[in-house]
């Protein structure tokens, strides 16, 4: 449960200089006014991963800063976590209920509860209506069959990234792997890549070979996890056989790595899919690359398509079933690091931003 706080607190990042950050204190939660239908959520804990750095890097281009607006040059980085309803002005959502969803790095958030069901509600605040709906939905964990209290840390660290991996696995199978037999995963030690490699190794091992591309420092970890057929350091991409078709799913966002793969495989590279930006400061390619044009994968678009195909409940059921199979494997991969307080949050943020966080540790934080 979220602890009582004497004031509201936000961790803020300069949108044009991600290394510049500050903490802002606001009124007491008791003094936060609520309109009819609104909830005051006390944010108990949230995970911080390279995925959140991607949200910040693409904050303007993909409107991530707009979910939780702040003043001036400051932005609130979106994260995934758990919160408790501190105060409710919606008859169907009681005080004390626990929810999972998309939050700012803050102690509190006011939402306008709408489309309330036993399973979830959405934030219908006006500023969030033009934004992708998948980020506006909050799960009422008491009615979520895939929720388990002992696995909250894993849910915060992996669940949103696992969902992206589920969608990528589904897309690759739907496109028959673009007639390729090898899937290359950039930033192989990232949580999204690990989840995708797990799904591919479980569901598609007879159909494709999964090769992880990573830094030399993370190669042993990626090998130890056991979900890759082969792990290749970035500097050894040239050692891969280039005479057979391959597809690239890149979580790194490094122009150097992207160029190396395209130059090596050329017309044998059948698809180049960009997912994240773990190497957010790496230069982008300055010239057109041989082979297919890299295309950015925007998970909410795929969610919309599969929700139309399977229905909202069908989509959630499929993701939930896969998630339950994934959890036992992921438990052995990561040591959870719990930290609290503004100074600890800033330290963890800088570690993740500057690439000092190791892949075998996962930050779960609270302000």
N, C-alpha and C positions, 0 to 999 in steps of 0.2 A: 504493500500500500504506500502511496505517496505520503511523505511526512508533512506535517504542518509547517508552513513557512511564514515568516514574519513579513516578507516582501516578495514580489515577483522579480524574477531575474532572467535576463536574456544574454546569451553569448553571441556577439556580433562580429561580423567579418567585413572588411572593406571589399566591396564588390570589384574594385579595380586593382586591388593589391591584396591577394589572399593571405599574405603573411601578416597583415596588419589586423589586429583583432582587439576587442575590448569587451568588458562586461557592463551591462546597464541594469540598474535596479529601479523597480517601479513600486507601485502602491502595494499595500497589504492585500492578499487575496480576498479578505473580508470586505475590502473597499471597491472591488471590481464589480461594476454594475452589470446586470444581465437583463436583456429584453426577453419577452415571452418566447419560449422555444429554445433559448440558448442554454449551453452547459459551460461551466468552468471546469476544465480538466486539469488535474495536477499531474504533471509528467513525472512518473516514478523513475524511469530509466530508459536509456536509448543506446543503440550501438553506433559506433563510429568506425567506418571502413573506407577503403579507397573509393567505393561507390559514392560516398558523400562528397568526396573531392570532385568527382565527375559532376555531381549536381552543381557545385560551386563554379567549376570551370565553364560549364554550359549554362550558367545561371541566367544570363541575359538572352543568349541565343535560343534557349528552349524554355524560358519563362519559369525556371525553378525558383528564382527570387520572388516571384509574385505570389507564391502560396502563403508566405508569412511575411508580409511587407514590414519594412522598418523605415526609419527616417534618414534622409540625406544619402550619403554614400554607403551606408551600412546595410548589410543583408543578414538574414537568419538562415543558416544552412539547414536544409531539410534532413531529417533522420527518421529512422523507424524505431518504435519503442512501445512501451506500455504506460498507460495513465489510468487514474481513477477519477471518477466524477466527484469533484469536491462540492459542487453546488449545481442543482438542476432546476430549470424552469420549464421542463418538458415532462408532462405527466407520464409518458411511457418509459422514461429513462430515470431510474432512481439514483439518489446520492449513493456513493460508495461503489457503484458498478465499475468493473475493470474492463478496459478496452485496449485494443492493439491497433496501431496505424501510423500515420505519417504526421510528424511533429517538427517544430523548430527545436533548436538547442536552447531550451528555456525550461523554466519551472512550471509554467502554466500556459494554457491556450483556451481562448473562448471560441466555441463553435456553435453554429446554428443547426441544431439537429433536425433532419428532415428524412422522409422515406424510411421511417423507423420500422424495423421488423425485429423478430426475436433474435436474428443473427447479426444485424448490423444497423448502422444509420450512416447518412452522409452529412458532410458539412455543407450547408446551402448558403453560407456567407456569400454576399454578392461578388466579392473580388475573386472567389474561387470558381465561379460558374463557367468562365470560358476555358478553364484549365482541364487537363485530362481527368475524367471521372475516377479512374482507378486509384488516384492519389487522395481522393476526397472521401473515401469510404472507410469507416471505422468498424472493426469487428468486436462484437460483444462476446467476450471469451467464454462466458458461462454457457453459451449455446454453440460453441465452435467444437465439432467433434475431433478436430486435429490438434486442439490446444491441450497442452499438458504443463502444469505449473513448473515441474522440475526442468522443463526444456525451454523456459522463457529466454534464457540467455542465447541459446542456439537460434530460437525464432527471431530475436532481434538481429543477430549477426548474419544469419543465412537466409531467412524466409524471403525477403524481397529479391535477393540475388538468386535464390533457388527458383523463384517464379520466372525471372528473366531466363534462366537456364532451361527451365521447362519449355518456355516459348521458343527458344532457339532450337532445342532438340526436336520439337514439334515441326518447326519450319523446315529444318534440314530433311526430316523424314518426308514431309509433305512435298518437298521439291526433289525427292529421290537423290539427295546429296549432290544435286547439280551434276549427276553422272560421274562423280568422283569417288574414289575409294579411300581417301585419306582426309581427315579433318585436322587442321592445324589450329591450335588454341594459343593465342598470344597472351602473355602474362599468366602463365600456366599455374602459378601459385596463388592467384587471386581467387576469392571465394566464388565468383561467378564461373570462372573457368573450371574450378574443381567440381562444382555442382554439375556443370554441363558434361564434363568428362565422366562423372559418375553415371549420369543418365545414359550417355552414349555407350559406355561399357556394359551397362545393364541391359539396355534395350536394343542396341544396334551393333553389338560386337561382330556378328557375322556379316554385317553390311559395310562397316568402315573400320579403319585403323585410326586411332586417336593419338596425335603427337602433340606434346606440350612444348611450347617455346618459352624460355624463361631466362633470367639472369643466372650467371654461374653461382652466385651466392644462394639462390633459392632452388637450384636444380636438385639437390639431395632431398629436400623436403618434398618436392613434387614427385620424385621417384618413390619415396617412402609411403606416400598416401596410397599408391597402388592402383590408380584409376587410368593411368596412361600406358599405352603400348610402348611409347618411347618418349624420353624427355631430352630436349636438345637446347643447349645454351644459345643465346642469340648470336654469338660470334661463330657458331658452327652450323648456321642455316645452310651454308653451301654444301654440307655433307649429306643432306637429304637427297634421296633419288628424285630427280626432276623429270623422269620420263613417263610418269603416271599422273593422271589428273588429281588435283587436290583443291580443297576449299580452305579459306582462312576465316576464322572468327577471332577478332582481335580485341582484347580488353586493355591493351597497353596504350594505344594511341601514340606510339612513337613513330615519327616519320622514317627514322633510320631502319627500324625493324620492318615496317611496312614496305619500304623500298627494297630491302634485302629479300623479302619473300617474293615480291612481284618480279624483281630482276632474275631471281633464281628459277622460278617456275614459268614465268612469262605466259604464253598462251595455254599452258597446262593448268594454270590457276583458273578455276571455273567460277569462283565467287569470292569476293572480298568484303566481309561484313565487319563494320566497326561498331563496337558495343560500349566501350568505356575509354577512360583516359587516365590510367594509373601512372603513366609517364606524361603528366600534364604539361611539363615544361619542355619536353623534347620537341625539337623543330619538326614542322610538318613538311612533307615533300614539296619542293618548289616547282617541280615539273610533272607533267603527266607520266603516269607509271605504265609499264607494259602490262598486258593482261586486262582483266575486267576493272571497271571503275569502282573504287571502294564506295560502299553505300552504308549509311548509318542505320542501325537497327533501333527503332523506337518502340519499346515494349508495349506501351499503351495501345498502339495501332493494332498489334497482334492480339492483345486482349479483346479489343472491340470485335475483331473478326471472329475469334473463337467463341466469344459470348453470343454472337449472332448464330454461329453454327451449333453450339452445344447448349445454349441457354446459360444464364448466370449460375444457377445451381449446378448444372452439369460441369461447367468450367471449374468451379470451386471444388467439386467432388474429385475431379481428376487431379488437380494440383494437390489437394489434400492427401489423396492416396499415395501419390509419389513422394510427398514430403515425409509421410510416416515411414516409408522405406528408407529414406535418405538419412534421417536423424541418427540411427545407430552407427552409421559409418562416420558421420561428421563429428560425433562426440569424441572420437579418438584423434581427430586432426588438430584441434585447437584448444589451447588453454585460455580460459576466460580471465581477463584482467578487469576487476571492478574498481572504479575510482569515483570519487565524489568531490564536489566543490569546484569553484570557478578556476582556481589555479590548476587543479588536476585535469579539468576539461581542456584548458588551454594547452597544457603540456601534451596531452594525448592528441589533440588536434594538430599541433606542430609536428609530432612524430609521424602521423599519417600523411600530412601534407608533404613533408620532406622525404618521405620514403624510408623512414627509420623503423617503422613498425614491421616486425617480422611476421611471416605468414602463419606461424604456429601460435600466435597470440591474437586474441580478439578483445577489443575494448568495449566494455559496457559501462556507461557513464551516467551520472546524474549531477545536476547543479545544486 
